[in-house]
Amino acid sequence: MALIMDRTGLNVLVIFDSAGTPPADQNFKKAMEEEEDWKTENHVCAALKALGHRVRTLGVFDDIQLILKAAAKEKPDILFNLTEHFHDRSYYDRNVAGLFELLQIPYTGSGPAGLMLCRNKGIAKKILCHHHIQTPLFRVYPKGHPIAPPPNL
């Protein structure tokens, strides 16, 4: 989906992980400026603003309704996805990207399929090898089976 930017920039909703249920007012400004943990989020928001975009932030933990309500209210041109987990589970990151796709709002980062493939290093390496992309030798061992590394590994 192509984005066409006018002179006033894009309406960008930056979505990131919060540690637990985010504050009701969703005000992360002070934390982003002062805490090392929020360095990436702060830099992304500052860079987007410097480029002339209108930036809103949304911290999420385990409430899909926050994302749905913010998307309906803010009507973003694009979602800048900084989430790495949902409900304290890193493997739910693909579901968050899937929600963005269901909402038909362009977003940054990998889609659900890419995020899922990245979770399985063996499959990812097999795909790379299939496309003749060099990767170090590897071997996948089923859980609970003895490990006997080959001499060339």
N, C-alpha and C positions, 0 to 999 in steps of 0.2 A: 504494500500500500504506500504510494508516494505521498509525501508531505509537501505542500506548497506554503512557503513562508512569506508573509507580507512584511511590510516595513516595521510593524510593531512586534514582530517575533511570535513565537509559539506559546501556547498555554501549556506548561509542562507540570505534570504531577509527579513528584519524586517520591517513590514508595520504598521504605526501608524497614528493617527489623527493629522492633523495640523489645526491651527486656521486660517481658510481662505486658499486661494490659496498658496501653499508652494513656497518658493523661487525657481527660475529657476535652480540654481545650487544644490538644495536639500542638502545644507550644514547645518546640524543641530548640528554639533559637539560642537560649543561654547555654544549654548543654552542648550544642554543636560548636559554639565558639570557645568553650572552656575545657571540654573533656577530650582526651586523646582518642577515646573509643569512637567518637563521632567525626573524626578528621576527614574521612572519605566523603561522608554525606555533606559536610560543610564545604569542602572543596568543589564537589559537583554542583551544589546549589549556587555557590559564588561564581563559578565559571559560566553556568547557564544564564545567570543574571547579567554578567559582564557582556554576554553575547546579545543581550537585549530581549531575553525571553522572560515571560511572567512565570514565576516558580511558586508552586505550593508544595508543601511536604505532607506526607502521611506515614505515620508509624503504625505498623501492624504487628500483631502477635498471634492471635487465634480467632479473630472475628472477621469473617468474610464480609459481613454487612458494612464494616468500615470502608472497605474497598468499593463496594457497590454504591454506597451513599456518596462517597467522595467523587467517584466517576460521574455520577448523575449530577451532582452539584457543580463540580468544577468544569465539566465537559472538556477534558484535556485533549489537546491535539496529539499528544504523545505521553506515555507513561515511562518514566525513567526508572527502571527496575533495579533496585539495590538489595532486594530481599535475597536471603540465602537459606531461609527456612520458614516454616509456618507451624505454629503450635508446637514449637521446640523440636521439630523434626526436619532435618535437613533434606530428606528425600521428598518432602512436600513442595520444594521449590518449583518442581515441574508443574504442580497443580496451580500454583499462583500464576505462572506464565500461561497455563491453559485457560484460566479465568480471564486473563487479558484478551486472549484470542476469542473466547466466547462473547466478550463485550465488544469485540471488533474495534478495539482501540490499539493503534500502533504502540509498540513498546520496544525498549532496548534490551539487548542480551539475547541469549539462546532461547529457542522455543522449547516446548515440553519434550519433544523427541530428543533434541540435543542434550538437554539436561539429564534425561534418563540414560542416554548412552554414556555420558560422562561418568556416571555412577559405577559402570562396569568396565574396569580397565581392560580386562581380557577381550571383551567385544570391541571396545574402542580401538585397541591395538590390531585386532584382526581386520577391522575395516580399513585402518591406515595401511596395513600391509597389502590388502587387496588392491588398493589404489596406488601401490608402489611408492608409498611414502615411508621413508626409512624410520625405523623405530628400534630401540635396543631389543635384543632377543628376550623372549619371555616364555613362561610356561604357567599354565593355570592348573592349580591342584584343587580337586574337590575337597570340601570341608570334611575332616575326619579321616582322610586317607593319608598314608605315609608320604613324606616328602623325600624324593630322591632326585636331587638336581642333576641334570645331564652335564657331562664334562665341558661342553662348549658354552654353557650359560654363564 
